[in-house]
């Protein structure tokens, strides 16, 4: 299981598993519960690199980042390991 402490978002942590390059069990701590559950379900069993590229750079309101953008950063970090 990978764990990532988010920066600049309402969520404070993202956890997930990587199996054969696919995302599994994506969970966000805190934040907009319904939206973040949706992201977790939509990304389940999807290619991690594809998700990373699609979510990178998404902003939330006037913030420089968003929960999806933070997930892309978490995936990038996990893929480096």
PyMOL Python script that loads the backbone (N, CA, C, O; Angstrom):
from pymol import cmd

cmd.read_pdbstr("""\
ATOM      1  N   UNK A   1       0.841  -1.177   0.000  1.00  0.00           N
ATOM      2  CA  UNK A   1       0.000   0.000   0.000  1.00  0.00           C
ATOM      3  C   UNK A   1       0.889   1.243   0.000  1.00  0.00           C
ATOM      4  O   UNK A   1       1.874   1.319   0.734  1.00  0.00           O
ATOM      5  N   UNK A   2       0.532   2.188  -0.814  1.00  0.00           N
ATOM      6  CA  UNK A   2       1.225   3.464  -0.883  1.00  0.00           C
ATOM      7  C   UNK A   2       0.412   4.506  -0.126  1.00  0.00           C
ATOM      8  O   UNK A   2      -0.818   4.476  -0.132  1.00  0.00           O
ATOM      9  N   UNK A   3       1.105   5.414   0.516  1.00  0.00           N
ATOM     10  CA  UNK A   3       0.472   6.489   1.264  1.00  0.00           C
ATOM     11  C   UNK A   3       1.128   7.799   0.848  1.00  0.00           C
ATOM     12  O   UNK A   3       2.350   7.881   0.725  1.00  0.00           O
ATOM     13  N   UNK A   4       0.308   8.820   0.635  1.00  0.00           N
ATOM     14  CA  UNK A   4       0.810  10.123   0.196  1.00  0.00           C
ATOM     15  C   UNK A   4       0.110  11.215   0.986  1.00  0.00           C
ATOM     16  O   UNK A   4      -1.118  11.292   0.999  1.00  0.00           O
ATOM     17  N   UNK A   5       0.896  12.062   1.647  1.00  0.00           N
ATOM     18  CA  UNK A   5       0.361  13.215   2.380  1.00  0.00           C
ATOM     19  C   UNK A   5       0.146  14.345   1.378  1.00  0.00           C
ATOM     20  O   UNK A   5       1.093  14.819   0.750  1.00  0.00           O
ATOM     21  N   UNK A   6      -1.089  14.766   1.236  1.00  0.00           N
ATOM     22  CA  UNK A   6      -1.417  15.795   0.249  1.00  0.00           C
ATOM     23  C   UNK A   6      -1.001  17.181   0.739  1.00  0.00           C
ATOM     24  O   UNK A   6      -0.785  17.410   1.929  1.00  0.00           O
ATOM     25  N   UNK A   7      -0.898  18.101  -0.235  1.00  0.00           N
ATOM     26  CA  UNK A   7      -0.538  19.484   0.054  1.00  0.00           C
ATOM     27  C   UNK A   7      -1.500  20.401  -0.687  1.00  0.00           C
ATOM     28  O   UNK A   7      -1.689  20.252  -1.894  1.00  0.00           O
ATOM     29  N   UNK A   8      -2.112  21.351   0.022  1.00  0.00           N
ATOM     30  CA  UNK A   8      -2.942  22.356  -0.614  1.00  0.00           C
ATOM     31  C   UNK A   8      -4.360  21.934  -0.941  1.00  0.00           C
ATOM     32  O   UNK A   8      -5.030  22.589  -1.739  1.00  0.00           O
ATOM     33  N   UNK A   9      -4.832  20.841  -0.333  1.00  0.00           N
ATOM     34  CA  UNK A   9      -6.186  20.356  -0.591  1.00  0.00           C
ATOM     35  C   UNK A   9      -6.917  20.076   0.720  1.00  0.00           C
ATOM     36  O   UNK A   9      -6.308  20.015   1.788  1.00  0.00           O
ATOM     37  N   UNK A  10      -8.226  19.909   0.615  1.00  0.00           N
ATOM     38  CA  UNK A  10      -9.032  19.559   1.792  1.00  0.00           C
ATOM     39  C   UNK A  10      -8.717  18.144   2.269  1.00  0.00           C
ATOM     40  O   UNK A  10      -8.744  17.873   3.469  1.00  0.00           O
ATOM     41  N   UNK A  11      -8.419  17.245   1.337  1.00  0.00           N
ATOM     42  CA  UNK A  11      -8.014  15.901   1.758  1.00  0.00           C
ATOM     43  C   UNK A  11      -6.600  15.989   2.325  1.00  0.00           C
ATOM     44  O   UNK A  11      -5.816  16.851   1.929  1.00  0.00           O
ATOM     45  N   UNK A  12      -6.288  15.105   3.241  1.00  0.00           N
ATOM     46  CA  UNK A  12      -4.977  15.164   3.895  1.00  0.00           C
ATOM     47  C   UNK A  12      -4.065  13.988   3.540  1.00  0.00           C
ATOM     48  O   UNK A  12      -2.857  14.047   3.769  1.00  0.00           O
ATOM     49  N   UNK A  13      -4.636  12.934   2.987  1.00  0.00           N
ATOM     50  CA  UNK A  13      -3.841  11.747   2.668  1.00  0.00           C
ATOM     51  C   UNK A  13      -4.558  10.921   1.615  1.00  0.00           C
ATOM     52  O   UNK A  13      -5.787  10.859   1.575  1.00  0.00           O
ATOM     53  N   UNK A  14      -3.759  10.288   0.761  1.00  0.00           N
ATOM     54  CA  UNK A  14      -4.282   9.356  -0.245  1.00  0.00           C
ATOM     55  C   UNK A  14      -3.550   8.036  -0.049  1.00  0.00           C
ATOM     56  O   UNK A  14      -2.327   8.007   0.093  1.00  0.00           O
ATOM     57  N   UNK A  15      -4.306   6.947  -0.043  1.00  0.00           N
ATOM     58  CA  UNK A  15      -3.696   5.620  -0.003  1.00  0.00           C
ATOM     59  C   UNK A  15      -4.216   4.819  -1.197  1.00  0.00           C
ATOM     60  O   UNK A  15      -5.345   5.008  -1.649  1.00  0.00           O
ATOM     61  N   UNK A  16      -3.376   3.932  -1.689  1.00  0.00           N
ATOM     62  CA  UNK A  16      -3.769   3.076  -2.811  1.00  0.00           C
ATOM     63  C   UNK A  16      -2.767   1.948  -2.964  1.00  0.00           C
ATOM     64  O   UNK A  16      -1.678   1.973  -2.390  1.00  0.00           O
ATOM     65  N   UNK A  17      -3.158   0.966  -3.744  1.00  0.00           N
ATOM     66  CA  UNK A  17      -2.284  -0.138  -4.103  1.00  0.00           C
ATOM     67  C   UNK A  17      -1.999  -0.056  -5.594  1.00  0.00           C
ATOM     68  O   UNK A  17      -2.807   0.459  -6.367  1.00  0.00           O
ATOM     69  N   UNK A  18      -0.854  -0.564  -5.982  1.00  0.00           N
ATOM     70  CA  UNK A  18      -0.494  -0.727  -7.387  1.00  0.00           C
ATOM     71  C   UNK A  18      -0.258  -2.206  -7.634  1.00  0.00           C
ATOM     72  O   UNK A  18       0.587  -2.821  -6.983  1.00  0.00           O
ATOM     73  N   UNK A  19      -0.994  -2.776  -8.566  1.00  0.00           N
ATOM     74  CA  UNK A  19      -0.818  -4.182  -8.923  1.00  0.00           C
ATOM     75  C   UNK A  19      -0.704  -4.276 -10.433  1.00  0.00           C
ATOM     76  O   UNK A  19      -1.648  -3.956 -11.155  1.00  0.00           O
ATOM     77  N   UNK A  20       0.441  -4.712 -10.902  1.00  0.00           N
ATOM     78  CA  UNK A  20       0.690  -4.841 -12.337  1.00  0.00           C
ATOM     79  C   UNK A  20       0.391  -3.541 -13.073  1.00  0.00           C
ATOM     80  O   UNK A  20      -0.186  -3.556 -14.160  1.00  0.00           O
ATOM     81  N   UNK A  21       0.787  -2.410 -12.474  1.00  0.00           N
ATOM     82  CA  UNK A  21       0.602  -1.110 -13.099  1.00  0.00           C
ATOM     83  C   UNK A  21      -0.807  -0.556 -13.035  1.00  0.00           C
ATOM     84  O   UNK A  21      -1.101   0.469 -13.650  1.00  0.00           O
ATOM     85  N   UNK A  22      -1.683  -1.224 -12.296  1.00  0.00           N
ATOM     86  CA  UNK A  22      -3.087  -0.797 -12.170  1.00  0.00           C
ATOM     87  C   UNK A  22      -3.345  -0.269 -10.764  1.00  0.00           C
ATOM     88  O   UNK A  22      -2.784  -0.765  -9.787  1.00  0.00           O
ATOM     89  N   UNK A  23      -4.205   0.749 -10.677  1.00  0.00           N
ATOM     90  CA  UNK A  23      -4.593   1.304  -9.381  1.00  0.00           C
ATOM     91  C   UNK A  23      -5.652   0.438  -8.723  1.00  0.00           C
ATOM     92  O   UNK A  23      -6.561  -0.067  -9.381  1.00  0.00           O
ATOM     93  N   UNK A  24      -5.520   0.277  -7.425  1.00  0.00           N
ATOM     94  CA  UNK A  24      -6.486  -0.490  -6.633  1.00  0.00           C
ATOM     95  C   UNK A  24      -6.704   0.229  -5.302  1.00  0.00           C
ATOM     96  O   UNK A  24      -5.785   0.842  -4.759  1.00  0.00           O
ATOM     97  N   UNK A  25      -7.908   0.148  -4.795  1.00  0.00           N
ATOM     98  CA  UNK A  25      -8.227   0.616  -3.439  1.00  0.00           C
ATOM     99  C   UNK A  25      -7.835   2.067  -3.175  1.00  0.00           C
ATOM    100  O   UNK A  25      -7.265   2.360  -2.124  1.00  0.00           O
ATOM    101  N   UNK A  26      -8.124   2.978  -4.097  1.00  0.00           N
ATOM    102  CA  UNK A  26      -7.807   4.392  -3.901  1.00  0.00           C
ATOM    103  C   UNK A  26      -8.728   4.963  -2.828  1.00  0.00           C
ATOM    104  O   UNK A  26      -9.951   4.881  -2.937  1.00  0.00           O
ATOM    105  N   UNK A  27      -8.125   5.542  -1.789  1.00  0.00           N
ATOM    106  CA  UNK A  27      -8.887   6.112  -0.687  1.00  0.00           C
ATOM    107  C   UNK A  27      -8.299   7.474  -0.326  1.00  0.00           C
ATOM    108  O   UNK A  27      -7.082   7.653  -0.284  1.00  0.00           O
ATOM    109  N   UNK A  28      -9.187   8.423  -0.068  1.00  0.00           N
ATOM    110  CA  UNK A  28      -8.793   9.756   0.372  1.00  0.00           C
ATOM    111  C   UNK A  28      -9.224   9.939   1.818  1.00  0.00           C
ATOM    112  O   UNK A  28     -10.311   9.506   2.201  1.00  0.00           O
ATOM    113  N   UNK A  29      -8.388  10.574   2.621  1.00  0.00           N
ATOM    114  CA  UNK A  29      -8.737  10.918   3.993  1.00  0.00           C
ATOM    115  C   UNK A  29      -9.160  12.385   4.007  1.00  0.00           C
ATOM    116  O   UNK A  29      -8.429  13.255   3.536  1.00  0.00           O
ATOM    117  N   UNK A  30     -10.339  12.647   4.548  1.00  0.00           N
ATOM    118  CA  UNK A  30     -10.936  13.986   4.589  1.00  0.00           C
ATOM    119  C   UNK A  30     -11.310  14.441   3.177  1.00  0.00           C
ATOM    120  O   UNK A  30     -11.191  13.664   2.230  1.00  0.00           O
ATOM    121  N   UNK A  31     -11.749  15.660   3.027  1.00  0.00           N
ATOM    122  CA  UNK A  31     -12.139  16.183   1.725  1.00  0.00           C
ATOM    123  C   UNK A  31     -13.603  15.937   1.412  1.00  0.00           C
ATOM    124  O   UNK A  31     -14.380  15.570   2.294  1.00  0.00           O
ATOM    125  N   UNK A  32     -13.972  16.136   0.175  1.00  0.00           N
ATOM    126  CA  UNK A  32     -15.357  15.993  -0.308  1.00  0.00           C
ATOM    127  C   UNK A  32     -15.664  14.518  -0.517  1.00  0.00           C
ATOM    128  O   UNK A  32     -15.359  13.963  -1.573  1.00  0.00           O
ATOM    129  N   UNK A  33     -16.253  13.891   0.460  1.00  0.00           N
ATOM    130  CA  UNK A  33     -16.413  12.446   0.508  1.00  0.00           C
ATOM    131  C   UNK A  33     -17.016  11.841  -0.760  1.00  0.00           C
ATOM    132  O   UNK A  33     -16.461  10.895  -1.319  1.00  0.00           O
ATOM    133  N   UNK A  34     -18.135  12.375  -1.211  1.00  0.00           N
ATOM    134  CA  UNK A  34     -18.787  11.797  -2.389  1.00  0.00           C
ATOM    135  C   UNK A  34     -17.921  11.882  -3.633  1.00  0.00           C
ATOM    136  O   UNK A  34     -17.769  10.893  -4.350  1.00  0.00           O
ATOM    137  N   UNK A  35     -17.353  13.044  -3.895  1.00  0.00           N
ATOM    138  CA  UNK A  35     -16.495  13.213  -5.069  1.00  0.00           C
ATOM    139  C   UNK A  35     -15.268  12.312  -5.005  1.00  0.00           C
ATOM    140  O   UNK A  35     -14.864  11.723  -6.007  1.00  0.00           O
ATOM    141  N   UNK A  36     -14.686  12.212  -3.827  1.00  0.00           N
ATOM    142  CA  UNK A  36     -13.472  11.416  -3.697  1.00  0.00           C
ATOM    143  C   UNK A  36     -13.746   9.924  -3.764  1.00  0.00           C
ATOM    144  O   UNK A  36     -12.905   9.163  -4.241  1.00  0.00           O
ATOM    145  N   UNK A  37     -14.912   9.493  -3.295  1.00  0.00           N
ATOM    146  CA  UNK A  37     -15.304   8.092  -3.494  1.00  0.00           C
ATOM    147  C   UNK A  37     -15.466   7.818  -4.988  1.00  0.00           C
ATOM    148  O   UNK A  37     -15.087   6.757  -5.482  1.00  0.00           O
ATOM    149  N   UNK A  38     -16.036   8.795  -5.699  1.00  0.00           N
ATOM    150  CA  UNK A  38     -16.215   8.663  -7.141  1.00  0.00           C
ATOM    151  C   UNK A  38     -14.885   8.504  -7.857  1.00  0.00           C
ATOM    152  O   UNK A  38     -14.750   7.657  -8.740  1.00  0.00           O
ATOM    153  N   UNK A  39     -13.902   9.315  -7.481  1.00  0.00           N
ATOM    154  CA  UNK A  39     -12.576   9.197  -8.098  1.00  0.00           C
ATOM    155  C   UNK A  39     -12.004   7.814  -7.834  1.00  0.00           C
ATOM    156  O   UNK A  39     -11.438   7.183  -8.727  1.00  0.00           O
ATOM    157  N   UNK A  40     -12.158   7.346  -6.597  1.00  0.00           N
ATOM    158  CA  UNK A  40     -11.656   6.012  -6.257  1.00  0.00           C
ATOM    159  C   UNK A  40     -12.291   4.925  -7.100  1.00  0.00           C
ATOM    160  O   UNK A  40     -11.596   4.029  -7.581  1.00  0.00           O
ATOM    161  N   UNK A  41     -13.588   4.989  -7.285  1.00  0.00           N
ATOM    162  CA  UNK A  41     -14.279   3.968  -8.085  1.00  0.00           C
ATOM    163  C   UNK A  41     -13.941   4.070  -9.569  1.00  0.00           C
ATOM    164  O   UNK A  41     -13.760   3.054 -10.241  1.00  0.00           O
ATOM    165  N   UNK A  42     -13.856   5.299 -10.076  1.00  0.00           N
ATOM    166  CA  UNK A  42     -13.554   5.481 -11.500  1.00  0.00           C
ATOM    167  C   UNK A  42     -12.141   5.047 -11.865  1.00  0.00           C
ATOM    168  O   UNK A  42     -11.890   4.641 -13.000  1.00  0.00           O
ATOM    169  N   UNK A  43     -11.220   5.129 -10.917  1.00  0.00           N
ATOM    170  CA  UNK A  43      -9.832   4.773 -11.212  1.00  0.00           C
ATOM    171  C   UNK A  43      -9.504   3.317 -10.889  1.00  0.00           C
ATOM    172  O   UNK A  43      -8.414   2.847 -11.215  1.00  0.00           O
ATOM    173  N   UNK A  44     -10.421   2.604 -10.260  1.00  0.00           N
ATOM    174  CA  UNK A  44     -10.181   1.205  -9.874  1.00  0.00           C
ATOM    175  C   UNK A  44      -9.849   0.354 -11.099  1.00  0.00           C
ATOM    176  O   UNK A  44     -10.578   0.351 -12.091  1.00  0.00           O
ATOM    177  N   UNK A  45      -8.733  -0.365 -11.001  1.00  0.00           N
ATOM    178  CA  UNK A  45      -8.253  -1.284 -12.051  1.00  0.00           C
ATOM    179  C   UNK A  45      -7.829  -0.580 -13.334  1.00  0.00           C
ATOM    180  O   UNK A  45      -7.704  -1.221 -14.377  1.00  0.00           O
ATOM    181  N   UNK A  46      -7.609   0.725 -13.270  1.00  0.00           N
ATOM    182  CA  UNK A  46      -7.159   1.450 -14.460  1.00  0.00           C
ATOM    183  C   UNK A  46      -5.647   1.590 -14.433  1.00  0.00           C
ATOM    184  O   UNK A  46      -5.022   1.514 -13.375  1.00  0.00           O
ATOM    185  N   UNK A  47      -5.066   1.794 -15.610  1.00  0.00           N
ATOM    186  CA  UNK A  47      -3.635   1.961 -15.753  1.00  0.00           C
ATOM    187  C   UNK A  47      -3.166   3.201 -14.991  1.00  0.00           C
ATOM    188  O   UNK A  47      -3.648   4.306 -15.241  1.00  0.00           O
ATOM    189  N   UNK A  48      -2.242   3.020 -14.076  1.00  0.00           N
ATOM    190  CA  UNK A  48      -1.789   4.098 -13.197  1.00  0.00           C
ATOM    191  C   UNK A  48      -1.170   5.251 -13.980  1.00  0.00           C
ATOM    192  O   UNK A  48      -1.436   6.413 -13.673  1.00  0.00           O
ATOM    193  N   UNK A  49      -0.365   4.956 -14.967  1.00  0.00           N
ATOM    194  CA  UNK A  49       0.293   6.020 -15.736  1.00  0.00           C
ATOM    195  C   UNK A  49      -0.726   6.841 -16.526  1.00  0.00           C
ATOM    196  O   UNK A  49      -0.586   8.059 -16.637  1.00  0.00           O
ATOM    197  N   UNK A  50      -1.733   6.193 -17.068  1.00  0.00           N
ATOM    198  CA  UNK A  50      -2.795   6.903 -17.791  1.00  0.00           C
ATOM    199  C   UNK A  50      -3.537   7.841 -16.852  1.00  0.00           C
ATOM    200  O   UNK A  50      -3.768   9.002 -17.188  1.00  0.00           O
ATOM    201  N   UNK A  51      -3.911   7.345 -15.677  1.00  0.00           N
ATOM    202  CA  UNK A  51      -4.611   8.166 -14.689  1.00  0.00           C
ATOM    203  C   UNK A  51      -3.735   9.334 -14.265  1.00  0.00           C
ATOM    204  O   UNK A  51      -4.217  10.461 -14.152  1.00  0.00           O
ATOM    205  N   UNK A  52      -2.459   9.079 -14.030  1.00  0.00           N
ATOM    206  CA  UNK A  52      -1.523  10.128 -13.626  1.00  0.00           C
ATOM    207  C   UNK A  52      -1.519  11.259 -14.660  1.00  0.00           C
ATOM    208  O   UNK A  52      -1.585  12.434 -14.299  1.00  0.00           O
ATOM    209  N   UNK A  53      -1.443  10.906 -15.920  1.00  0.00           N
ATOM    210  CA  UNK A  53      -1.398  11.907 -16.983  1.00  0.00           C
ATOM    211  C   UNK A  53      -2.723  12.655 -17.136  1.00  0.00           C
ATOM    212  O   UNK A  53      -2.725  13.857 -17.399  1.00  0.00           O
ATOM    213  N   UNK A  54      -3.829  11.967 -16.976  1.00  0.00           N
ATOM    214  CA  UNK A  54      -5.139  12.607 -17.134  1.00  0.00           C
ATOM    215  C   UNK A  54      -5.473  13.566 -16.005  1.00  0.00           C
ATOM    216  O   UNK A  54      -6.135  14.576 -16.240  1.00  0.00           O
ATOM    217  N   UNK A  55      -5.034  13.278 -14.786  1.00  0.00           N
ATOM    218  CA  UNK A  55      -5.406  14.091 -13.631  1.00  0.00           C
ATOM    219  C   UNK A  55      -4.409  15.207 -13.317  1.00  0.00           C
ATOM    220  O   UNK A  55      -4.732  16.133 -12.573  1.00  0.00           O
ATOM    221  N   UNK A  56      -3.227  15.125 -13.868  1.00  0.00           N
ATOM    222  CA  UNK A  56      -2.189  16.114 -13.587  1.00  0.00           C
ATOM    223  C   UNK A  56      -2.615  17.513 -14.028  1.00  0.00           C
ATOM    224  O   UNK A  56      -3.101  17.709 -15.141  1.00  0.00           O
ATOM    225  N   UNK A  57      -2.424  18.472 -13.137  1.00  0.00           N
ATOM    226  CA  UNK A  57      -2.686  19.866 -13.465  1.00  0.00           C
ATOM    227  C   UNK A  57      -4.099  20.356 -13.198  1.00  0.00           C
ATOM    228  O   UNK A  57      -4.381  21.539 -13.391  1.00  0.00           O
ATOM    229  N   UNK A  58      -4.994  19.478 -12.760  1.00  0.00           N
ATOM    230  CA  UNK A  58      -6.359  19.916 -12.446  1.00  0.00           C
ATOM    231  C   UNK A  58      -6.305  20.792 -11.201  1.00  0.00           C
ATOM    232  O   UNK A  58      -5.649  20.451 -10.217  1.00  0.00           O
ATOM    233  N   UNK A  59      -7.003  21.925 -11.255  1.00  0.00           N
ATOM    234  CA  UNK A  59      -7.028  22.859 -10.124  1.00  0.00           C
ATOM    235  C   UNK A  59      -8.415  22.880  -9.507  1.00  0.00           C
ATOM    236  O   UNK A  59      -9.408  22.586 -10.173  1.00  0.00           O
ATOM    237  N   UNK A  60      -8.476  23.229  -8.234  1.00  0.00           N
ATOM    238  CA  UNK A  60      -9.736  23.354  -7.504  1.00  0.00           C
ATOM    239  C   UNK A  60      -9.914  24.821  -7.120  1.00  0.00           C
ATOM    240  O   UNK A  60      -9.143  25.365  -6.330  1.00  0.00           O
ATOM    241  N   UNK A  61     -10.938  25.450  -7.687  1.00  0.00           N
ATOM    242  CA  UNK A  61     -11.226  26.863  -7.405  1.00  0.00           C
ATOM    243  C   UNK A  61      -9.966  27.692  -7.623  1.00  0.00           C
ATOM    244  O   UNK A  61      -9.368  27.627  -8.697  1.00  0.00           O
ATOM    245  N   UNK A  62      -9.554  28.467  -6.629  1.00  0.00           N
ATOM    246  CA  UNK A  62      -8.384  29.325  -6.789  1.00  0.00           C
ATOM    247  C   UNK A  62      -7.097  28.681  -6.264  1.00  0.00           C
ATOM    248  O   UNK A  62      -6.075  29.355  -6.136  1.00  0.00           O
ATOM    249  N   UNK A  63      -7.144  27.394  -5.964  1.00  0.00           N
ATOM    250  CA  UNK A  63      -5.966  26.678  -5.468  1.00  0.00           C
ATOM    251  C   UNK A  63      -5.063  26.286  -6.642  1.00  0.00           C
ATOM    252  O   UNK A  63      -5.517  26.183  -7.781  1.00  0.00           O
ATOM    253  N   UNK A  64      -3.811  26.074  -6.350  1.00  0.00           N
ATOM    254  CA  UNK A  64      -2.843  25.661  -7.368  1.00  0.00           C
ATOM    255  C   UNK A  64      -2.933  24.169  -7.692  1.00  0.00           C
ATOM    256  O   UNK A  64      -2.299  23.698  -8.637  1.00  0.00           O
ATOM    257  N   UNK A  65      -3.713  23.433  -6.914  1.00  0.00           N
ATOM    258  CA  UNK A  65      -3.795  21.985  -7.055  1.00  0.00           C
ATOM    259  C   UNK A  65      -5.222  21.544  -6.748  1.00  0.00           C
ATOM    260  O   UNK A  65      -6.102  22.376  -6.531  1.00  0.00           O
ATOM    261  N   UNK A  66      -5.444  20.245  -6.731  1.00  0.00           N
ATOM    262  CA  UNK A  66      -6.743  19.651  -6.414  1.00  0.00           C
ATOM    263  C   UNK A  66      -6.497  18.238  -5.919  1.00  0.00           C
ATOM    264  O   UNK A  66      -5.372  17.743  -5.981  1.00  0.00           O
ATOM    265  N   UNK A  67      -7.532  17.591  -5.431  1.00  0.00           N
ATOM    266  CA  UNK A  67      -7.388  16.195  -5.014  1.00  0.00           C
ATOM    267  C   UNK A  67      -6.991  15.293  -6.195  1.00  0.00           C
ATOM    268  O   UNK A  67      -6.119  14.442  -6.026  1.00  0.00           O
ATOM    269  N   UNK A  68      -7.602  15.449  -7.390  1.00  0.00           N
ATOM    270  CA  UNK A  68      -7.148  14.640  -8.520  1.00  0.00           C
ATOM    271  C   UNK A  68      -5.679  14.909  -8.875  1.00  0.00           C
ATOM    272  O   UNK A  68      -4.933  13.975  -9.171  1.00  0.00           O
ATOM    273  N   UNK A  69      -5.266  16.174  -8.845  1.00  0.00           N
ATOM    274  CA  UNK A  69      -3.869  16.517  -9.127  1.00  0.00           C
ATOM    275  C   UNK A  69      -2.949  15.892  -8.090  1.00  0.00           C
ATOM    276  O   UNK A  69      -1.872  15.402  -8.430  1.00  0.00           O
ATOM    277  N   UNK A  70      -3.364  15.904  -6.832  1.00  0.00           N
ATOM    278  CA  UNK A  70      -2.561  15.283  -5.787  1.00  0.00           C
ATOM    279  C   UNK A  70      -2.466  13.768  -5.983  1.00  0.00           C
ATOM    280  O   UNK A  70      -1.431  13.168  -5.691  1.00  0.00           O
ATOM    281  N   UNK A  71      -3.539  13.152  -6.477  1.00  0.00           N
ATOM    282  CA  UNK A  71      -3.479  11.724  -6.794  1.00  0.00           C
ATOM    283  C   UNK A  71      -2.456  11.484  -7.894  1.00  0.00           C
ATOM    284  O   UNK A  71      -1.712  10.505  -7.836  1.00  0.00           O
ATOM    285  N   UNK A  72      -2.404  12.353  -8.889  1.00  0.00           N
ATOM    286  CA  UNK A  72      -1.416  12.179  -9.967  1.00  0.00           C
ATOM    287  C   UNK A  72      -0.008  12.269  -9.400  1.00  0.00           C
ATOM    288  O   UNK A  72       0.868  11.511  -9.817  1.00  0.00           O
ATOM    289  N   UNK A  73       0.231  13.173  -8.462  1.00  0.00           N
ATOM    290  CA  UNK A  73       1.544  13.291  -7.830  1.00  0.00           C
ATOM    291  C   UNK A  73       1.873  12.062  -6.996  1.00  0.00           C
ATOM    292  O   UNK A  73       3.019  11.614  -6.975  1.00  0.00           O
ATOM    293  N   UNK A  74       0.869  11.511  -6.304  1.00  0.00           N
ATOM    294  CA  UNK A  74       1.066  10.315  -5.505  1.00  0.00           C
ATOM    295  C   UNK A  74       1.438   9.126  -6.400  1.00  0.00           C
ATOM    296  O   UNK A  74       2.329   8.344  -6.067  1.00  0.00           O
ATOM    297  N   UNK A  75       0.755   9.001  -7.527  1.00  0.00           N
ATOM    298  CA  UNK A  75       1.049   7.913  -8.461  1.00  0.00           C
ATOM    299  C   UNK A  75       2.455   8.053  -9.001  1.00  0.00           C
ATOM    300  O   UNK A  75       3.198   7.074  -9.072  1.00  0.00           O
ATOM    301  N   UNK A  76       2.827   9.268  -9.383  1.00  0.00           N
ATOM    302  CA  UNK A  76       4.170   9.520  -9.915  1.00  0.00           C
ATOM    303  C   UNK A  76       5.234   9.084  -8.898  1.00  0.00           C
ATOM    304  O   UNK A  76       6.215   8.431  -9.253  1.00  0.00           O
ATOM    305  N   UNK A  77       5.027   9.452  -7.644  1.00  0.00           N
ATOM    306  CA  UNK A  77       5.960   9.074  -6.588  1.00  0.00           C
ATOM    307  C   UNK A  77       6.022   7.546  -6.431  1.00  0.00           C
ATOM    308  O   UNK A  77       7.101   6.971  -6.291  1.00  0.00           O
ATOM    309  N   UNK A  78       4.859   6.907  -6.458  1.00  0.00           N
ATOM    310  CA  UNK A  78       4.811   5.447  -6.293  1.00  0.00           C
ATOM    311  C   UNK A  78       5.479   4.731  -7.460  1.00  0.00           C
ATOM    312  O   UNK A  78       6.144   3.716  -7.260  1.00  0.00           O
ATOM    313  N   UNK A  79       5.311   5.242  -8.666  1.00  0.00           N
ATOM    314  CA  UNK A  79       5.916   4.599  -9.838  1.00  0.00           C
ATOM    315  C   UNK A  79       7.434   4.709  -9.847  1.00  0.00           C
ATOM    316  O   UNK A  79       8.115   3.893 -10.467  1.00  0.00           O
ATOM    317  N   UNK A  80       7.960   5.709  -9.166  1.00  0.00           N
ATOM    318  CA  UNK A  80       9.419   5.860  -9.069  1.00  0.00           C
ATOM    319  C   UNK A  80      10.056   4.821  -8.168  1.00  0.00           C
ATOM    320  O   UNK A  80      11.245   4.528  -8.291  1.00  0.00           O
ATOM    321  N   UNK A  81       9.260   4.259  -7.253  1.00  0.00           N
ATOM    322  CA  UNK A  81       9.789   3.283  -6.282  1.00  0.00           C
ATOM    323  C   UNK A  81       9.922   1.914  -6.880  1.00  0.00           C
ATOM    324  O   UNK A  81      10.350   0.982  -6.199  1.00  0.00           O
TER     325      UNK A  81
END
""", "prot")
cmd.dss("prot")
cmd.show_as("cartoon", "prot")
cmd.util.cbc("prot")
cmd.orient("prot")
